[in-house]
C-alpha cells in the first residue's frame, strides 16, 4: 500500500515561489546524469590505463630480457636490481640527503634566472630602449650551449656551489626572457588602443592590459625554464660535486655500479616530472579562465 505525502502548502496553493526561509535542493535524478558521471569515471580510468600501458610493457620487456640473459647485468641491470639499489641508497641515507641538495641548487638557479629573464623581457618588450640595449646581446648569448660555459664558470667561480648555481642561472634566463618578450610584443594593438580611449595611463596599460594578456606566454617560459634547470643541474653536478644526486653518480661510476647510475638517472627524471606538474598547477591557478581544448 502506497501512502502519498501531502504537497507543501506553497505548492498546493499554486504559488510559484517557496516562502521565505524555505530552501529547496534540486537534484538531477534523470538516468542521463548517472550515465554522464559513470562515463566520466570510466574515461578517467581508461586515460590512466592508456598512459601506464607503455611504461608497464617496457618494464616487462626489460625484466624479461634480463631474466633470459639477453642483456648483461653490468651493461643494463634489471628493474629488480635497480629497486634493490634504491633500497640500498635509502638504507644508507644517501638518497634522502641527495635530493634536497640537488633541488636546492636547481630551484636557486631557477629563481635567479627566471627573475632576471622576466625583468629583461618586460623591459625589452615594453620599452624600445630596453629592446635596443638587451635584445641583441641576449639573442647572441642564447645560441651558446650552456654546457660549453662550464670551463669558463670554473675559472670564474671555482668548483664550489657558486659555479653550479651560476650554470643553472645562465641556462634559465633565456627561456623566460624570450617568452616574456614575445608575449608582450604579441599583445593585440586593438586592446591597447581601447585602453587609451578609456584614458588609462601607460603604467595602467602595462599592468592591466599588457602583462595579463602576456601571462600565458610568460608561464610557458617559466615551465620551459624549469625543465632546463634540471638539464643544467645534471651538468652542474659533474663539477666536483660533494653532495646531491651527481655525487652519487660520480661514486657509482668510480665503483662501476651501473644499477646505482641508472637509479640516479631515474631520480633526475622523476624530479623533472614533479617540477613540470608543479608548473602545470601554477598555470591552472594563474589562468583559471583559460580553456583546455582536446580534440580527441
N, C-alpha and C positions, 0 to 999 in steps of 0.2 A: 504494500500500500504506500503510495507516494503522497507526502504531505507538502503542499505548496506554501512557501513562506510569503507572507503579505509584502507587497512592494512598499518601499519607503513613501512617506506621506508626500514628499515633494514630487515623486514620480507619479504617484496615484492622482495627484491633483492636476497633473499635466504641466506643471511648471518646468521650464527648460533648464533652470539652473538650480543646484542644490542650495539649501540655506547656508548662511554664513557660518563658518566653523566646521562644516562637514567636508571632509576630504575624500575624494574618490581616487583609487588606484586602478588605472586601466592596464590590463594585462592582455597581450595578444595570445589568445588560445587557439588560433587557427592552425591547422596542420602545416601550412606553409612556413610558419615561424619555426616550428620544431625541425622541419626539413632543412631550413637555412642554417640553423645552429649546428645540426649534425653534419651537414655538408662542409661547413667551415672547419669543424674539428677534424673531419676526415682529410680535408685538403692540407691542413697544417701538419698532420701526421704523415701524409704522403710526401709533402715537401721535405720534411726532416729525414724520412727514409731515403728519398732520392739523393739527398746531399750526402748521407752517410754510406750509401751503397758503394761508390767507387773507392773511398778510403778503406772500407772493410775488405773489398776484393783485393786491393793492393797488399794489405797486411796479410791476407790469407795466402796469396801467391808468394809473398816474401818468406813467410814462415815455412811453406811447403818446399820452397827452393832450398832453404837451409836444412830442413829435415832430410831431404833426399840427396844432400851433398852436392847440389848443383853449383853452389856458391861457397867458397872457402870462408870459414868463420873469421879469419884475420882480415879478409877483404870486406865482407859485409856481414856483421853479426846478425843473428835472428832477432825478431822483436822480443822474444823471451829473454835473450841475453841483454838487450837494451833495458828492459824493465828491471832486470837484476842490477844493472849499472845504476839506474835511478835509486834503487833501494840502497845500494852501497853509498851513493852520494848523500842521500838523506840520513843514513845511519851515522856517517862521519860528520854531518853538519855542513859540508861544503856547499851543497846546493842552496840551503837556507841563507847562507852568508853571501853567496854569489849573486843571487837575483836582486836583492836590494841595492847592492853596489853597482850593478850594471844599469838598473833602472834609474838610479840617481844620476849617473853620467848622462844617459840618454835624455832624461827629462830636463836636466840643467842646460845642456846644449840646445835642446829644442826650444826651451823657454827663451833663451837669449837670442837664438837665431830667428825665431818666429817674431819676437818683439821688434828686432831691428828690421827684418823684412817687411813687417806690417807698416812701420813708421815710414820707411823709404818708399814703399809702394803708394801709400796715401800722399806723401809729399810729391812724388813724381806724377801721380795721377791727377791731383787737384791743382797743382801749380806748374806752370810751364817752366819756371826757373828750376824747379826740382827735377823735371824731366831732362833739362839740358845739363844739369850738374851730375846726376846719378845714373840715368838710364844707360848711356853708352858704356861707362866703366863696368856696370854690373852685368850688362849683356856680354861683355868680353870675358869677365871673370867666370861667369856661369858655364862657359864652354870648357873650362879646365876641369878635368876629373878630380874630385876631392882626394882620391887615393894618391894622386901624383903630388899632392901637397904634404904628404907625411914627412919626407925628409926635411923639408923646409920648416915645418912645425916643430920637429925635433930640435933643429938648430935654434929656433926662436924661443921655444918654451921648455926645452929639455925633454925628459922621458917620464915626467910625473903626470899628475892629473890634469894640469893645465893644457898639455898638448892634446890629450884625449878629448877634453871638453871643447877646445878650440877647433878640432877637426869636425866634431858634430855641429858646432856653431856655424862653421863655414859652409857645411853641406846643407843646412836647413834654411839659410837666408833666402836663397834664390827661388824655391817653390812658392814661398809666401809672397815674396816681392812680385813675381811675375803674375800670379793670380790676382793679387790685390790691384796692381797697376791695370791689368786687363779688365777687371771688374769695374773699376772706377771709370775708365775710359769708355767702357761699353754701355754706360747708362744712357737711356734714351734721352735725346736732347729735348723732346717734347715735354718730358716731366720737368726738366729744369726750367724751360720757358713758362710752364704753368705755375711753377713755384715763384718765379719772378713776377708774374702777373698778380699773384696774391700778395706781393710785397715782402716776401721773405728775404732776409739778408743773406750775404754769401755764407756766413757761418751756419745759419739755419738750413740753407740749401744743402750744405755739405753733411750736416748731422741728421737732417730729417728726410732727405731725398737720396743723396748720392750714396752714402755709406750703407743705409739699409738695403738699397737696391743692389749694391755690390756685395752684400754679405754672403750670398750663396757661393760666389766665386772665391771670396776670402776663406771661407770654411773648407772649400775644396783644396786650396793651397795649404791650409793647416793640416788637413788629413794627409796630403801627399808628403808634407814635411815630416809628419810623424813616422811615416814609413821609411823615409830617407834617413831619419835619425837612427833607426835600427841598423840600416846598412852601414852607416858611418860608425856605429858602435862596434860592429864586428871588426872593422878595420882598426879602430882606435884601440881596442883591447889587445891587439897584437903588438902594441908598443910597450914592451916591458911591463905587462900587467902584473900587479901583485894581489889583485882581488878581482872578483867578477867572474862571469862565465868564460871570458877569454883566458883568464888564469887557469881555469880547469882544463880548457882545451890545450893550452901550452904544455901543462904537466902530462896530460893524456898522450899528446904527441911524442913527448920525450920517452914515455914508458910504453909506447906502441899499444895503447888501449883504444882500439877502434870503436869499441862499444861506448866508451865514455865520450869520444869525439862526436859520434852520431847523436848521443843523448844531449850533448851541449848544443848541437846544431838545431835539434828539435825544440830545445828551450828558447833559442832565438826566434824560431818560427812562431811558437806559442805567444811569446811576448809581442811579436808583430801583430798577431791576430787580436790579442787583448787590447792593444793600443788602437787598432783600427775600429774595434767595437766601441770603445770609449768615444772615439771621434764621431762615429755614427750617432751615438746617443746625444752628443753635443749638437750635432746638426739638427736632429729632430726637435730638441728643446729650443734651439735658437730660431728654427724655421718651422713653427707648427703649421703655418699656412701653406707650406709647400706640398703639393700633392705628390704621391708616389704612383707613377704610371707604369703598369706592367701589361704588355700586350698579350702575353700568353703564359 
